[in-house]
Amino acid sequence: MNSNLMEMIMEKTAKMASGKKMSWSRGSALVALLALAAACGAPDAGGSAADDMTDMPGMSTPGAEPAAGMAQGGVDPMQAHLERMATLPADSLTSALPTHRQMVANMLAQMNREMREMAMPADSAWNAVVDSLRSDLTRMPEMGGAELQALMPAHRERVEQLMAMHAAMMRAMGM
């Protein structure tokens, strides 16, 4: 998904969550819906409990969205999203949180699925970062805007660390 479309969706989502009036033209709504459908794909019938994020409040089982770092060409959507989140004021950060949590949960599930499909064992460093991110995702909804702003630099660092670890593992596998 290109970053302009992602920004438009984030802004509309933030407005919806804040109760502000918004308007979607039929064309922009259709484009956003098609882009989301294309990005999410169909759920993986062979998924496991490790991929299922339903045990976290507000999380659903993700579709087959490409894992962060696996985007072909252009800026990685997760990296663009993290950069955008870093610029948001506290109230907008709170509004954007549901989308952010879902994106990170989808990324985690996809990375775990790819590792399992390639029979790549997770090491202790990988597991520690994943556990920290899952803890972040669970705690974030209970935080106020100022608390979220304080957490986001460390959270972003963990997301980027996991993306780098995943990219290194994929390179090692010749991907």
Backbone hydrogen bonds, N-H to C=O, Kabsch-Sander energy under -0.5 kcal/mol:
donor,donor_aa,acceptor,acceptor_aa,energy
6,M,2,N,-2.2
7,E,3,S,-2.6
8,M,4,N,-2.3
9,I,5,L,-2.5
10,M,6,M,-2.7
11,E,7,E,-2.8
12,K,8,M,-2.5
13,T,9,I,-2.7
14,A,10,M,-2.6
15,K,11,E,-2.4
16,M,12,K,-2.5
17,A,13,T,-2.6
18,S,14,A,-1.7
19,G,15,K,-0.7
19,G,16,M,-1.0
20,K,15,K,-1.5
29,A,25,S,-2.5
30,L,26,R,-2.3
31,V,27,G,-2.5
32,A,28,S,-2.5
33,L,29,A,-2.5
34,L,30,L,-2.8
35,A,31,V,-2.6
36,L,32,A,-2.5
37,A,33,L,-2.5
38,A,34,L,-2.6
39,A,35,A,-2.4
40,C,36,L,-2.3
41,G,37,A,-2.3
45,A,43,P,-0.6
47,G,44,D,-1.5
51,D,48,S,-1.3
52,D,48,S,-1.0
56,M,53,M,-1.8
59,M,56,M,-2.2
64,A,40,C,-1.7
65,E,63,G,-0.6
70,M,67,A,-2.0
73,G,71,A,-0.6
80,A,76,D,-2.4
81,H,77,P,-2.3
82,L,78,M,-2.7
83,E,79,Q,-2.3
84,R,80,A,-2.2
85,M,81,H,-2.7
86,A,82,L,-1.8
87,T,83,E,-0.6
87,T,84,R,-1.3
88,L,84,R,-0.5
88,L,85,M,-1.1
93,L,89,P,-2.6
94,T,90,A,-2.1
95,S,91,D,-1.7
96,A,92,S,-2.2
97,L,93,L,-0.8
97,L,94,T,-0.6
100,H,96,A,-2.1
101,R,97,L,-3.0
102,Q,98,P,-2.0
103,M,99,T,-2.4
104,V,100,H,-2.6
105,A,101,R,-2.5
106,N,102,Q,-2.7
107,M,103,M,-2.3
108,L,104,V,-2.7
109,A,105,A,-2.4
110,Q,106,N,-2.6
111,M,107,M,-2.6
112,N,108,L,-2.5
113,R,109,A,-2.4
114,E,110,Q,-2.7
115,M,111,M,-2.4
116,R,112,N,-2.4
117,E,113,R,-2.7
118,M,114,E,-1.5
119,A,116,R,-1.5
120,M,115,M,-3.0
127,N,123,D,-2.5
128,A,124,S,-2.2
129,V,125,A,-2.0
130,V,126,W,-2.7
131,D,127,N,-2.6
132,S,128,A,-2.1
133,L,129,V,-2.5
134,R,130,V,-2.7
135,S,131,D,-2.1
136,D,132,S,-2.3
137,L,133,L,-2.6
138,T,134,R,-1.8
139,R,135,S,-2.3
140,M,136,D,-2.6
142,E,139,R,-1.6
143,M,140,M,-1.9
148,L,144,G,-2.5
149,Q,145,G,-2.5
150,A,146,A,-1.9
151,L,147,E,-2.0
152,M,148,L,-2.5
154,A,151,L,-0.5
155,H,151,L,-2.4
156,R,152,M,-3.4
157,E,153,P,-2.0
158,R,154,A,-2.0
159,V,155,H,-2.5
160,E,156,R,-2.9
161,Q,157,E,-2.3
162,L,158,R,-2.4
163,M,159,V,-2.4
164,A,160,E,-2.3
165,M,161,Q,-2.4
166,H,162,L,-2.7
167,A,163,M,-2.4
168,A,164,A,-2.4
169,M,165,M,-2.3
170,M,166,H,-2.4
171,R,167,A,-2.4
172,A,168,A,-2.3
173,M,169,M,-1.4
174,G,171,R,-1.7
175,M,170,M,-3.2
